[in-house]
Amino acid sequence: MAIASHDSLPDSMRAQFLDAFNTPYALRSVPVPTLGSPYEILIKVDAASYCHTDAVLASGQMKPNPPSLPHIGCHEFAGTIVALPTDSSSTFSIGDKVGVPGRSFNPCGTCFECAAGSTPEDPDADQPGYSVYCTEALNNGISRPGGFSEYAVVDSRQLTPIPNGLSAVDTAVLMCAGVTIYNALKRCALRPGQRVGIVGCGGGLGHLGLQFATKMGLRVVGIDNADAPLKLARGIATGARIVDSRVQNAGDVAIELGTEDGKQDRGDMGLDSVVILPESQKAFDYGIGLLRNHGRCVIVSFPERGFHISARDIVFRDISIVGSLVGSNKTSREVLQFAAEHQVKAMMKTFPLSRLNDLVAEYHKGEGGKLVIDMSLLD
């Protein structure tokens, strides 16, 4: 395959490998990957963000299809295009700055998901021929190598141009965490002025969700149950009400909201929609308890044993429950434009590639925000 590339591409690169589950990452040099199809593009990774799914994968809990080992993780990253096929149909050029989500690498293009395209029921879907829901596609950082490396091969159809006002570090955290919470908020199907709750508001997705939801014109309630995430949420959540679920029960909060809104009936008090981020039954129950009758619960987390759902809430209160997974490439582009326009940025700590294990240790402290590998930092 004929390749157009930057003149100074090296023969080798450094990458962090997971050699066994529940072990530290190992940094070593390997050859720079090569391109295999007209859709593939080589980028120099500029920033790679750590996600909860990276922790799930590293612990061996990515079921039913754990990755083969050794494995290069990270499914939310950003970089600079350094090589692409000369016969590529992509509109991208060498030197372009792009964001890279995990899904979906080399989709089949022919299954019902890929063939569907945008419809009135799903106007945010991509054009026919590409779908993040394709079951045949691979996923960067999960079923194939990801961004914890100096270079990575990506699918040109995945890529999102980085708009002015966002750095590579800003962008990396938006390519999974940002897209996922933004898409979940859209699935809430709310109008400006309606109420939305975010359970787990001080985490990586949650604190971005507080900013997105507020800028969307929604009235926002953030819920968490640990000191550090609550402090982070209160520090960024201008206009949002932040609730410590250890102190206030859901029913009391719903009544407070209803009273503020001038509601008379208990069933009409509370949130119009809630997004559940933690993998906790208590978090799920709390979120459901905040909803008014006919409210919607959007689930993002996927605990191995699932959630226990009360049939009484569904039948007698008409609560609807839907899931939400990342978003289309079209949505990814919308997220970056929205973030740039409204100055939505993550609270984060950055580390050089060589200190990925220090980043993981920081993640397990549970202090909220996002943790990112910044390739510009010296080792």
SEDO-816945 format. One record per residue (C-alpha): residue number from 1; residue in three letters; x, y, z. Coordinates in Angstrom, 1 decimal, always signed. Each point is the difference from the previous one (the first is absolute). Last residue first. Example, Ala and Ser with C-alpha at 12.3 -4.5 7.8 and 13.67 -1.06 7.14 Angstrom:
# SEDO-816945
+-----+-----+--------+--------+--------+
!   i !  aa !      X !      Y !      Z !
+-----+-----+--------+--------+--------+
!   2 ! Ser !  +13.7 !   -1.1 !   +7.1 !
!   1 ! Ala !   -1.4 !   -3.4 !   +0.7 !
+-----+-----+--------+--------+--------+
END
This chain:
# SEDO-816945
+-----+-----+--------+--------+--------+
!   i !  aa !      X !      Y !      Z !
+-----+-----+--------+--------+--------+
! 379 ! Asp !   +9.6 !  +11.5 !  +31.7 !
! 378 ! Leu !   -0.5 !   +3.4 !   -1.6 !
! 377 ! Leu !   -3.6 !   +1.1 !   -0.6 !
! 376 ! Ser !   -1.0 !   +0.6 !   -3.6 !
! 375 ! Met !   -1.6 !   -3.5 !   -0.2 !
! 374 ! Asp !   -2.7 !   +1.0 !   +2.5 !
! 373 ! Ile !   -1.5 !   -3.2 !   +1.6 !
! 372 ! Val !   -3.3 !   +1.1 !   +1.6 !
! 371 ! Leu !   -1.9 !   -0.4 !   +3.3 !
! 370 ! Lys !   -3.5 !   +1.3 !   +0.2 !
! 369 ! Gly !   -2.1 !   +1.5 !   +2.8 !
! 368 ! Gly !   -0.8 !   -1.9 !   +3.2 !
! 367 ! Glu !   +1.9 !   -0.8 !   +3.1 !
! 366 ! Gly !   -0.4 !   -3.7 !   -0.1 !
! 365 ! Lys !   +3.4 !   -1.0 !   +1.4 !
! 364 ! His !   +0.0 !   -2.8 !   -2.6 !
! 363 ! Tyr !   +0.6 !   +2.6 !   -2.8 !
! 362 ! Glu !   +3.2 !   +1.2 !   +1.7 !
! 361 ! Ala !   +1.4 !   -3.5 !   +0.0 !
! 360 ! Val !   -0.8 !   -0.3 !   -3.7 !
! 359 ! Leu !   +1.8 !   +3.3 !   -0.7 !
! 358 ! Asp !   +3.1 !   -1.2 !   +1.8 !
! 357 ! Asn !   -0.2 !   -3.1 !   -2.2 !
! 356 ! Leu !   -0.1 !   +2.2 !   -3.1 !
! 355 ! Arg !   +3.2 !   +1.8 !   +1.1 !
! 354 ! Ser !   +2.1 !   -0.7 !   -3.1 !
! 353 ! Leu !   -2.6 !   +1.6 !   -2.2 !
! 352 ! Pro !   +0.3 !   +3.4 !   +1.8 !
! 351 ! Phe !   -2.8 !   +0.9 !   +2.5 !
! 350 ! Thr !   -2.8 !   +2.5 !   +0.0 !
! 349 ! Lys !   -2.6 !   +0.8 !   +2.7 !
! 348 ! Met !   -3.5 !   +1.1 !   -1.1 !
! 347 ! Met !   -3.0 !   +2.2 !   +0.5 !
! 346 ! Ala !   -1.8 !   -0.4 !   -3.3 !
! 345 ! Lys !   -0.8 !   +2.8 !   -2.3 !
! 344 ! Val !   -3.3 !   +1.5 !   -1.4 !
! 343 ! Gln !   +0.9 !   +3.4 !   -1.4 !
! 342 ! His !   -3.5 !   +0.6 !   -1.6 !
! 341 ! Glu !   +1.1 !   +0.2 !   -3.6 !
! 340 ! Ala !   +2.9 !   -2.4 !   +0.3 !
! 339 ! Ala !   -2.1 !   -2.6 !   +1.9 !
! 338 ! Phe !   -2.9 !   +0.3 !   -2.5 !
! 337 ! Gln !   +2.3 !   -0.4 !   -3.0 !
! 336 ! Leu !   +1.7 !   -2.9 !   +1.6 !
! 335 ! Val !   -3.3 !   -1.7 !   +0.9 !
! 334 ! Glu !   -1.5 !   +0.6 !   -3.4 !
! 333 ! Arg !   +2.9 !   -1.7 !   -1.6 !
! 332 ! Ser !   -0.4 !   -3.0 !   +2.3 !
! 331 ! Thr !   -3.7 !   +0.0 !   -0.8 !
! 330 ! Lys !   +0.6 !   -0.5 !   -3.7 !
! 329 ! Asn !   +2.5 !   -2.7 !   +0.8 !
! 328 ! Ser !   -2.9 !   -1.7 !   +1.8 !
! 327 ! Gly !   -0.3 !   -0.1 !   +3.8 !
! 326 ! Val !   +1.2 !   -1.7 !   +3.1 !
! 325 ! Leu !   -2.5 !   -2.6 !   +1.3 !
! 324 ! Ser !   -3.3 !   +0.9 !   +1.5 !
! 323 ! Gly !   -2.6 !   -2.3 !   +1.7 !
! 322 ! Val !   -3.6 !   +0.7 !   +0.5 !
! 321 ! Ile !   -2.4 !   -0.2 !   +3.0 !
! 320 ! Ser !   -3.5 !   +1.4 !   +0.0 !
! 319 ! Ile !   -1.9 !   +0.9 !   +3.2 !
! 318 ! Asp !   -3.8 !   -0.4 !   -0.4 !
! 317 ! Arg !   -0.6 !   +0.5 !   +3.7 !
! 316 ! Phe !   -2.2 !   -3.0 !   +0.6 !
! 315 ! Val !   +1.5 !   -2.4 !   -2.6 !
! 314 ! Ile !   +3.7 !   +1.0 !   -0.2 !
! 313 ! Asp !   +0.4 !   +1.0 !   +3.6 !
! 312 ! Arg !   -2.0 !   -3.0 !   +1.2 !
! 311 ! Ala !   +2.1 !   -2.3 !   -2.1 !
! 310 ! Ser !   +3.0 !   +1.0 !   +2.1 !
! 309 ! Ile !   +3.3 !   -0.5 !   -1.8 !
! 308 ! His !   +2.9 !   -2.0 !   +1.4 !
! 307 ! Phe !   +3.1 !   +1.1 !   -1.9 !
! 306 ! Gly !   +2.5 !   -1.9 !   -2.0 !
! 305 ! Arg !   +2.2 !   -2.8 !   +1.3 !
! 304 ! Glu !   +3.1 !   +1.0 !   -1.9 !
! 303 ! Pro !   -0.6 !   +3.7 !   +0.6 !
! 302 ! Phe !   -0.7 !   +1.9 !   -3.2 !
! 301 ! Ser !   +0.0 !   +3.7 !   +0.5 !
! 300 ! Val !   -1.7 !   +2.5 !   -2.4 !
! 299 ! Ile !   -3.6 !   -0.4 !   +1.1 !
! 298 ! Val !   -2.5 !   +2.7 !   -1.0 !
! 297 ! Cys !   -3.0 !   +0.2 !   +2.4 !
! 296 ! Arg !   -3.1 !   +1.8 !   -1.4 !
! 295 ! Gly !   -2.8 !   +1.6 !   +1.9 !
! 294 ! His !   -3.7 !   -0.8 !   -0.4 !
! 293 ! Asn !   -0.6 !   +0.6 !   +3.7 !
! 292 ! Arg !   +2.7 !   +2.3 !   +1.5 !
! 291 ! Leu !   +3.5 !   -1.4 !   +0.3 !
! 290 ! Leu !   +2.2 !   +0.3 !   +3.1 !
! 289 ! Gly !   -0.7 !   -3.4 !   +1.3 !
! 288 ! Ile !   +1.2 !   -1.6 !   -3.3 !
! 287 ! Gly !   +3.3 !   +1.8 !   +0.5 !
! 286 ! Tyr !   +0.4 !   -1.2 !   +3.6 !
! 285 ! Asp !   -0.9 !   -3.6 !   -1.0 !
! 284 ! Phe !   +2.7 !   +0.1 !   -2.7 !
! 283 ! Ala !   +2.6 !   +1.4 !   +2.3 !
! 282 ! Lys !   -0.8 !   -2.6 !   +2.6 !
! 281 ! Gln !   +0.2 !   -2.8 !   -2.6 !
! 280 ! Ser !   +3.5 !   +1.2 !   -0.8 !
! 279 ! Glu !   +1.9 !   +0.0 !   -3.3 !
! 278 ! Pro !   +0.2 !   +3.9 !   +0.1 !
! 277 ! Leu !   -1.2 !   +2.1 !   -3.0 !
! 276 ! Ile !   -3.8 !   +0.2 !   +0.1 !
! 275 ! Val !   -1.5 !   +2.9 !   -1.9 !
! 274 ! Val !   -3.3 !   +1.4 !   +1.2 !
! 273 ! Ser !   -3.1 !   +1.4 !   -1.7 !
! 272 ! Asp !   -2.9 !   +2.3 !   +0.7 !
! 271 ! Leu !   +1.1 !   +0.4 !   +3.6 !
! 270 ! Gly !   -2.1 !   +0.3 !   +3.1 !
! 269 ! Met !   -3.6 !   +0.8 !   +0.9 !
! 268 ! Asp !   -3.0 !   -1.0 !   -2.1 !
! 267 ! Gly !   -0.7 !   -3.1 !   +2.0 !
! 266 ! Arg !   -0.1 !   +1.9 !   +3.2 !
! 265 ! Asp !   -2.9 !   +2.2 !   -1.3 !
! 264 ! Gln !   +0.0 !   +3.8 !   +0.7 !
! 263 ! Lys !   +2.9 !   +1.3 !   -2.2 !
! 262 ! Gly !   +1.2 !   +3.6 !   +0.4 !
! 261 ! Asp !   +3.3 !   -0.7 !   -1.7 !
! 260 ! Glu !   +2.0 !   +0.7 !   +3.2 !
! 259 ! Thr !   -2.4 !   -2.4 !   +1.9 !
! 258 ! Gly !   +0.7 !   -2.7 !   -2.7 !
! 257 ! Leu !   +3.7 !   +0.4 !   +0.4 !
! 256 ! Glu !   -0.2 !   -0.2 !   +3.8 !
! 255 ! Ile !   -2.3 !   -3.1 !   -0.3 !
! 254 ! Ala !   +2.5 !   -1.7 !   -2.3 !
! 253 ! Val !   +2.8 !   +0.7 !   +2.4 !
! 252 ! Asp !   -1.9 !   -1.4 !   +2.9 !
! 251 ! Gly !   -0.8 !   -3.2 !   -2.0 !
! 250 ! Ala !   +3.6 !   -0.5 !   -1.0 !
! 249 ! Asn !   +1.4 !   +0.0 !   +3.5 !
! 248 ! Gln !   +2.3 !   +2.8 !   +1.1 !
! 247 ! Val !   +3.2 !   -0.4 !   +1.9 !
! 246 ! Arg !   +1.8 !   -3.0 !   -1.5 !
! 245 ! Ser !   -1.4 !   +1.0 !   -3.4 !
! 244 ! Asp !   +2.0 !   +3.3 !   +0.1 !
! 243 ! Val !   -1.9 !   +2.2 !   -2.5 !
! 242 ! Ile !   +1.4 !   +2.6 !   -2.3 !
! 241 ! Arg !   -2.4 !   +2.5 !   -1.5 !
! 240 ! Ala !   +1.2 !   +1.4 !   -3.3 !
! 239 ! Gly !   +0.4 !   +3.6 !   -1.0 !
! 238 ! Thr !   +3.8 !   +0.1 !   +0.0 !
! 237 ! Ala !   +1.0 !   -3.6 !   +0.4 !
! 236 ! Ile !   +3.8 !   +0.2 !   -0.2 !
! 235 ! Gly !   +1.2 !   +0.2 !   +3.6 !
! 234 ! Arg !   -3.1 !   -1.7 !   +1.4 !
! 233 ! Ala !   +0.8 !   -3.0 !   -2.2 !
! 232 ! Leu !   +3.6 !   -0.2 !   +1.1 !
! 231 ! Lys !   -1.0 !   +0.2 !   +3.7 !
! 230 ! Leu !   -2.6 !   -2.7 !   -0.5 !
! 229 ! Pro !   +2.5 !   -2.3 !   -1.8 !
! 228 ! Ala !   +2.5 !   +0.5 !   +2.9 !
! 227 ! Asp !   -2.5 !   -0.5 !   +2.9 !
! 226 ! Ala !   -1.8 !   -3.2 !   -1.3 !
! 225 ! Asn !   -3.7 !   -0.6 !   -0.5 !
! 224 ! Asp !   -1.0 !   +1.6 !   -3.3 !
! 223 ! Ile !   -3.1 !   +1.7 !   -1.5 !
! 222 ! Gly !   -0.1 !   +2.9 !   -2.5 !
! 221 ! Val !   -3.3 !   +1.8 !   -0.6 !
! 220 ! Val !   -0.3 !   +2.0 !   -3.2 !
! 219 ! Arg !   -2.6 !   +2.4 !   -1.4 !
! 218 ! Leu !   +0.5 !   -0.4 !   -3.8 !
! 217 ! Gly !   +1.2 !   +2.8 !   -2.3 !
! 216 ! Met !   +2.3 !   -2.1 !   -2.1 !
! 215 ! Lys !   +2.9 !   +1.9 !   +1.7 !
! 214 ! Thr !   -1.1 !   -1.4 !   +3.3 !
! 213 ! Ala !   -0.2 !   -3.5 !   -1.4 !
! 212 ! Phe !   +3.4 !   +0.1 !   -1.6 !
! 211 ! Gln !   +1.7 !   +1.4 !   +3.1 !
! 210 ! Leu !   -1.6 !   -2.5 !   +2.4 !
! 209 ! Gly !   +0.7 !   -2.8 !   -2.5 !
! 208 ! Leu !   +3.7 !   +0.8 !   +0.0 !
! 207 ! His !   +0.0 !   -0.4 !   +3.8 !
! 206 ! Gly !   -1.9 !   -3.3 !   -0.4 !
! 205 ! Leu !   +2.1 !   -1.7 !   -2.7 !
! 204 ! Gly !   +3.3 !   +0.2 !   +1.9 !
! 203 ! Gly !   -1.6 !   -0.3 !   +3.5 !
! 202 ! Gly !   -1.5 !   +2.7 !   +2.1 !
! 201 ! Cys !   -3.6 !   -0.3 !   -1.2 !
! 200 ! Gly !   -0.4 !   -3.7 !   +0.8 !
! 199 ! Val !   -3.8 !   +0.2 !   -0.4 !
! 198 ! Ile !   -0.8 !   +2.7 !   -2.5 !
! 197 ! Gly !   -3.5 !   +1.5 !   +0.4 !
! 196 ! Val !   -2.0 !   +1.9 !   -2.7 !
! 195 ! Arg !   -2.7 !   +2.6 !   +0.4 !
! 194 ! Gln !   -1.8 !   +1.7 !   -2.8 !
! 193 ! Gly !   +0.7 !   +3.6 !   -0.9 !
! 192 ! Pro !   +1.4 !   -0.7 !   -3.4 !
! 191 ! Arg !   -1.8 !   -3.0 !   -1.5 !
! 190 ! Leu !   +0.8 !   -3.6 !   +0.9 !
! 189 ! Ala !   +0.4 !   -3.2 !   -2.0 !
! 188 ! Cys !   +2.1 !   -1.7 !   +2.6 !
! 187 ! Arg !   +1.7 !   -1.7 !   -2.9 !
! 186 ! Lys !   +1.8 !   +3.4 !   -0.7 !
! 185 ! Leu !   +1.4 !   -0.1 !   +3.5 !
! 184 ! Ala !   +1.3 !   -3.6 !   -0.6 !
! 183 ! Asn !   +1.6 !   +1.2 !   -3.2 !
! 182 ! Tyr !   +1.9 !   +2.8 !   +1.8 !
! 181 ! Ile !   +1.0 !   -2.5 !   +2.7 !
! 180 ! Thr !   +1.5 !   -2.5 !   -2.4 !
! 179 ! Val !   +1.5 !   +2.6 !   -2.4 !
! 178 ! Gly !   +1.8 !   +1.7 !   +2.9 !
! 177 ! Ala !   +1.3 !   -3.1 !   +1.7 !
! 176 ! Cys !   +0.9 !   -1.7 !   -3.2 !
! 175 ! Met !   +1.6 !   +2.5 !   -2.4 !
! 174 ! Leu !   -0.4 !   +2.9 !   +2.4 !
! 173 ! Val !   +3.0 !   -0.9 !   +2.2 !
! 172 ! Ala !   +2.3 !   +0.0 !   -3.1 !
! 171 ! Thr !   -1.2 !   +3.4 !   -1.2 !
! 170 ! Asp !   +1.2 !   +2.1 !   +3.0 !
! 169 ! Val !   +3.4 !   -1.8 !   -0.1 !
! 168 ! Ala !   +0.3 !   +0.6 !   -3.7 !
! 167 ! Ser !   -0.8 !   +3.7 !   +0.5 !
! 166 ! Leu !   -3.4 !   +1.6 !   -0.6 !
! 165 ! Gly !   -0.6 !   +3.6 !   -1.0 !
! 164 ! Asn !   +0.0 !   -0.5 !   -3.7 !
! 163 ! Pro !   -1.8 !   -3.1 !   -1.0 !
! 162 ! Ile !   +1.6 !   -3.5 !   +0.1 !
! 161 ! Pro !   -1.2 !   -2.0 !   -3.1 !
! 160 ! Thr !   -1.8 !   -3.2 !   +1.0 !
! 159 ! Leu !   +1.2 !   -3.4 !   -1.2 !
! 158 ! Gln !   -1.8 !   -3.2 !   -0.1 !
! 157 ! Arg !   -0.5 !   -0.2 !   -3.8 !
! 156 ! Ser !   +3.8 !   +0.3 !   -0.4 !
! 155 ! Asp !   +0.4 !   -3.2 !   +1.9 !
! 154 ! Val !   +3.0 !   +0.1 !   +2.4 !
! 153 ! Val !   +3.6 !   -1.3 !   +0.0 !
! 152 ! Ala !   +1.9 !   +1.2 !   +3.1 !
! 151 ! Tyr !   +3.3 !   +1.7 !   +0.9 !
! 150 ! Glu !   +1.7 !   +0.9 !   +3.3 !
! 149 ! Ser !   -1.9 !   -2.6 !   +1.9 !
! 148 ! Phe !   -2.8 !   -0.1 !   +2.6 !
! 147 ! Gly !   -2.5 !   +0.8 !   -2.7 !
! 146 ! Gly !   -1.5 !   -3.3 !   -1.0 !
! 145 ! Pro !   +0.9 !   -3.4 !   -1.4 !
! 144 ! Arg !   -3.0 !   -2.3 !   -0.9 !
! 143 ! Ser !   -3.0 !   -1.5 !   +1.8 !
! 142 ! Ile !   +0.0 !   +2.6 !   +2.7 !
! 141 ! Gly !   +2.4 !   +2.9 !   -0.6 !
! 140 ! Asn !   -1.5 !   +0.8 !   -3.4 !
! 139 ! Asn !   -3.1 !   -2.0 !   -0.7 !
! 138 ! Leu !   -0.5 !   -2.7 !   -2.7 !
! 137 ! Ala !   -3.0 !   -0.1 !   -2.3 !
! 136 ! Glu !   -2.1 !   -3.1 !   -0.6 !
! 135 ! Thr !   -2.8 !   +0.9 !   +2.4 !
! 134 ! Cys !   -0.5 !   +3.3 !   -1.7 !
! 133 ! Tyr !   -1.4 !   +2.4 !   +2.6 !
! 132 ! Val !   +2.4 !   +2.9 !   -0.8 !
! 131 ! Ser !   -1.5 !   -0.1 !   -3.5 !
! 130 ! Tyr !   +1.4 !   +0.6 !   -3.4 !
! 129 ! Gly !   -1.3 !   -0.8 !   -3.5 !
! 128 ! Pro !   -3.1 !   +2.2 !   +0.1 !
! 127 ! Gln !   +0.5 !   +3.5 !   +1.4 !
! 126 ! Asp !   +0.5 !   +0.4 !   +3.7 !
! 125 ! Ala !   -2.8 !   -0.1 !   +2.6 !
! 124 ! Asp !   -1.0 !   +3.3 !   +1.7 !
! 123 ! Pro !   -3.4 !   +0.2 !   -1.7 !
! 122 ! Asp !   -1.2 !   -3.2 !   +1.7 !
! 121 ! Glu !   -3.8 !   -0.4 !   -0.2 !
! 120 ! Pro !   -0.2 !   +2.4 !   -3.0 !
! 119 ! Thr !   +2.7 !   -2.2 !   -1.6 !
! 118 ! Ser !   +3.8 !   +0.3 !   -0.4 !
! 117 ! Gly !   +1.9 !   -3.0 !   -1.3 !
! 116 ! Ala !   -1.4 !   -3.6 !   +0.0 !
! 115 ! Ala !   +2.5 !   -1.9 !   -2.1 !
! 114 ! Cys !   +2.7 !   -0.2 !   +2.7 !
! 113 ! Glu !   -2.4 !   -1.2 !   +2.6 !
! 112 ! Phe !   -1.8 !   -2.4 !   -2.3 !
! 111 ! Cys !   +3.4 !   -1.6 !   -1.0 !
! 110 ! Thr !   +1.8 !   +1.1 !   -3.2 !
! 109 ! Gly !   +2.8 !   +2.5 !   +1.0 !
! 108 ! Cys !   +2.0 !   -2.7 !   +1.8 !
! 107 ! Pro !   +1.4 !   +2.5 !   +2.5 !
! 106 ! Asn !   +3.8 !   +0.7 !   -0.3 !
! 105 ! Phe !   +0.6 !   +1.6 !   +3.5 !
! 104 ! Ser !   -3.1 !   +1.1 !   +1.9 !
! 103 ! Arg !   +0.0 !   +1.2 !   +2.7 !
! 102 ! Gly !   +2.9 !   +1.0 !   +2.3 !
! 101 ! Pro !   -0.2 !   +3.7 !   -0.7 !
! 100 ! Val !   +2.8 !   +2.0 !   -1.7 !
!  99 ! Gly !   +0.4 !   +3.8 !   +0.0 !
!  98 ! Val !   +1.9 !   +1.6 !   -2.9 !
!  97 ! Lys !   +2.6 !   +2.6 !   -0.8 !
!  96 ! Asp !   +0.8 !   +0.1 !   -3.7 !
!  95 ! Gly !   +3.7 !   -0.1 !   -0.9 !
!  94 ! Ile !   -0.3 !   -2.4 !   -2.9 !
!  93 ! Ser !   -3.4 !   +0.5 !   -1.6 !
!  92 ! Phe !   -3.6 !   -1.0 !   +0.8 !
!  91 ! Thr !   -2.8 !   -0.1 !   -2.7 !
!  90 ! Ser !   +0.2 !   -3.8 !   -0.1 !
!  89 ! Ser !   -0.3 !   -1.9 !   -3.2 !
!  88 ! Ser !   +3.4 !   -1.5 !   +0.5 !
!  87 ! Asp !   +1.9 !   -1.1 !   -3.1 !
!  86 ! Thr !   +3.3 !   +1.5 !   +1.1 !
!  85 ! Pro !   -0.4 !   -1.8 !   +3.3 !
!  84 ! Leu !   +0.5 !   +2.1 !   +3.1 !
!  83 ! Ala !   +2.9 !   +1.0 !   +2.2 !
!  82 ! Val !   +0.8 !   +2.6 !   +2.7 !
!  81 ! Ile !   -3.5 !   +1.1 !   +1.3 !
!  80 ! Thr !   +0.3 !   +1.7 !   +3.3 !
!  79 ! Gly !   -1.5 !   -1.3 !   +3.3 !
!  78 ! Ala !   -2.8 !   -0.5 !   +2.3 !
!  77 ! Phe !   -1.1 !   -2.7 !   +2.4 !
!  76 ! Glu !   -3.0 !   -1.9 !   +1.5 !
!  75 ! His !   +0.2 !   -3.8 !   -0.4 !
!  74 ! Cys !   +3.0 !   -0.6 !   +2.1 !
!  73 ! Gly !   +1.8 !   -3.4 !   +0.3 !
!  72 ! Ile !   +2.9 !   -1.7 !   -1.7 !
!  71 ! His !   -0.3 !   -3.8 !   +0.6 !
!  70 ! Pro !   +2.2 !   -3.0 !   +0.6 !
!  69 ! Leu !   -2.3 !   -1.8 !   +0.2 !
!  68 ! Ser !   -3.3 !   -0.7 !   -1.9 !
!  67 ! Pro !   -2.8 !   +2.2 !   +1.0 !
!  66 ! Pro !   -2.9 !   -1.3 !   +2.2 !
!  65 ! Asn !   -3.2 !   -1.0 !   -1.9 !
!  64 ! Pro !   -2.9 !   -0.9 !   +2.3 !
!  63 ! Lys !   +1.0 !   +2.0 !   +2.0 !
!  62 ! Met !   +2.5 !   +2.7 !   +0.7 !
!  61 ! Gln !   +0.6 !   -0.9 !   +3.7 !
!  60 ! Gly !   +3.7 !   -1.0 !   -0.4 !
!  59 ! Ser !   +1.1 !   +2.7 !   +2.4 !
!  58 ! Ala !   +1.7 !   +2.0 !   -2.8 !
!  57 ! Leu !   -3.2 !   +0.1 !   -2.0 !
!  56 ! Val !   -2.1 !   +1.4 !   +2.9 !
!  55 ! Ala !   +2.7 !   +2.6 !   +0.7 !
!  54 ! Asp !   +0.1 !   +1.0 !   -3.7 !
!  53 ! Thr !   -3.8 !   +0.1 !   +0.1 !
!  52 ! His !   +0.2 !   +2.6 !   +2.8 !
!  51 ! Cys !   +1.9 !   +2.2 !   -2.5 !
!  50 ! Tyr !   +3.6 !   +1.3 !   -0.3 !
!  49 ! Ser !   +0.6 !   +2.7 !   -2.6 !
!  48 ! Ala !   +2.7 !   -0.1 !   -2.7 !
!  47 ! Ala !   +1.7 !   +3.2 !   -1.3 !
!  46 ! Asp !   +2.2 !   +0.9 !   -3.0 !
!  45 ! Val !   -0.1 !   -3.4 !   -1.8 !
!  44 ! Lys !   +1.8 !   +0.2 !   -3.4 !
!  43 ! Ile !   -2.6 !   -1.2 !   -2.4 !
!  42 ! Leu !   +0.0 !   -2.6 !   -2.7 !
!  41 ! Ile !   -3.1 !   -0.2 !   -2.2 !
!  40 ! Glu !   -2.0 !   -3.0 !   -1.1 !
!  39 ! Tyr !   -3.0 !   +0.2 !   -2.4 !
!  38 ! Pro !   +2.0 !   -1.1 !   -3.1 !
!  37 ! Ser !   +0.9 !   -3.2 !   +1.9 !
!  36 ! Gly !   +3.0 !   -1.5 !   +1.9 !
!  35 ! Leu !   +2.2 !   +2.8 !   +1.3 !
!  34 ! Thr !   +3.1 !   -0.7 !   +1.9 !
!  33 ! Pro !   +0.7 !   +0.0 !   +3.7 !
!  32 ! Val !   +3.2 !   +1.7 !   +1.4 !
!  31 ! Pro !   +2.3 !   -2.9 !   +1.1 !
!  30 ! Val !   +0.1 !   -0.7 !   +3.7 !
!  29 ! Ser !   +1.8 !   +1.6 !   +3.0 !
!  28 ! Arg !   -1.0 !   -0.7 !   +3.6 !
!  27 ! Leu !   -2.0 !   +1.3 !   +2.9 !
!  26 ! Ala !   -1.7 !   -2.7 !   +2.2 !
!  25 ! Tyr !   -3.4 !   +0.6 !   +1.6 !
!  24 ! Pro !   -0.5 !   -1.2 !   +3.5 !
!  23 ! Thr !   -1.8 !   -3.3 !   +0.7 !
!  22 ! Asn !   -3.6 !   -0.9 !   +0.7 !
!  21 ! Phe !   -0.4 !   -1.7 !   -3.4 !
!  20 ! Ala !   +3.2 !   -1.0 !   -1.8 !
!  19 ! Asp !   +2.3 !   +1.6 !   -2.5 !
!  18 ! Leu !   -1.7 !   +3.5 !   -0.1 !
!  17 ! Phe !   +2.3 !   +1.9 !   -2.3 !
!  16 ! Gln !   +1.1 !   +3.6 !   +0.1 !
!  15 ! Ala !   +1.4 !   +1.1 !   -3.4 !
!  14 ! Arg !   +3.3 !   +1.5 !   -1.2 !
!  13 ! Met !   +0.6 !   +0.4 !   -3.7 !
!  12 ! Ser !   +2.2 !   -1.5 !   -2.7 !
!  11 ! Asp !   +0.9 !   +0.6 !   -3.7 !
!  10 ! Pro !   -0.3 !   +3.8 !   +0.3 !
!   9 ! Leu !   -2.0 !   +2.2 !   -2.3 !
!   8 ! Ser !   +2.0 !   +3.1 !   -1.1 !
!   7 ! Asp !   -1.3 !   +0.6 !   -3.5 !
!   6 ! His !   -3.7 !   +0.2 !   +1.0 !
!   5 ! Ser !   -2.0 !   -2.4 !   -2.0 !
!   4 ! Ala !   -1.7 !   -0.9 !   -3.3 !
!   3 ! Ile !   -0.3 !   -3.7 !   -0.3 !
!   2 ! Ala !   -0.3 !   -2.3 !   -3.0 !
!   1 ! Met !   -1.4 !   -3.4 !   +1.0 !
+-----+-----+--------+--------+--------+
END
